[in-house]
Amino acid sequence: MNTKNRKSLQSAIDFLNKAKEIIEEIGKGEQEKFDNLSEGLQETEKGIKLEENAARLEWLVGEVDNIIYEIDEIIES
């Protein structure tokens, strides 16, 4: 792989890291909202949705990490 393509892939990693930060921040916010609900409200549709969203966003962070890892492997090869 040539230097130009490596730099382009590194730029992609930088963008993905920024996206990951945004996703993490929103996920933590959703989890905090859920955690601050009373037990009764946590069991409502709204509470369940907050918890599901937080879990899905956490999963997405892991997926972005996997993509970054794979791109980094390509750059290093």
N, C-alpha and C positions, 0 to 999 in steps of 0.2 A: 504494500500500500504506500502511495506517495505521501509526502509531507502535507500537501494541501488537503488531501482527504482525511488524514489524521487530525489536522487542525479543525476541520469541519465537524468531525465526529466529537472532538473535545468540546466544541461549541454546543453541540447537541446535548452532551452530558451536562454542561453548565445550565442550559435551559431546563433540562429534566430535574436537576437539583433545585432550581428555583420553584418549579412546579411542585416538587415534593414538599418543600417548605410550606407552600400555600396549602396543600392538601393536609399536611400535619396540623397546621394552625387551625384550620376549619374543623378537622376531626376532634382536636382537643377541646375546641369551643362547644361542639355538639355534646361531647362526653361531659363537660362541666355543666352544661344546661341540664342534662339528664341527672347527673349526680346531685344537683341542687333541688331537684323536684322531691316532694314528699313521696313516701313509699306508695301511697295511694295513686298519686299522679303518674308515677313511673309505670304503673300498670295500665294507664290509659293509652289510647291510640297514639296520642302525641308523644308520650313517654317512650312507647315501644319504637316509634319511628326515629326518635332522637338516638336511641341506643343502637338501632340497626344502622343508621347513617354513620355513627361514630365507628362502628365495627367495619363497615364497608370502606370507609375512608382509610382506616388503619390497614386494611388488606391492600388497598390501592398503593399505599406508601411502600409496602413490601414488593408489589409488582414493579413499581418504578425503580426500586433498588435492584431488582433482577435485571431490568432492561439496562440500567447503568452498568451493572457488572458485565453483561454480555457485550456491550459496546466497548467497554474498557478492554475486555479480552481480545476483541478484534483489533483495537489500536495497538496492543502489545504484541500481536502476532506478526 
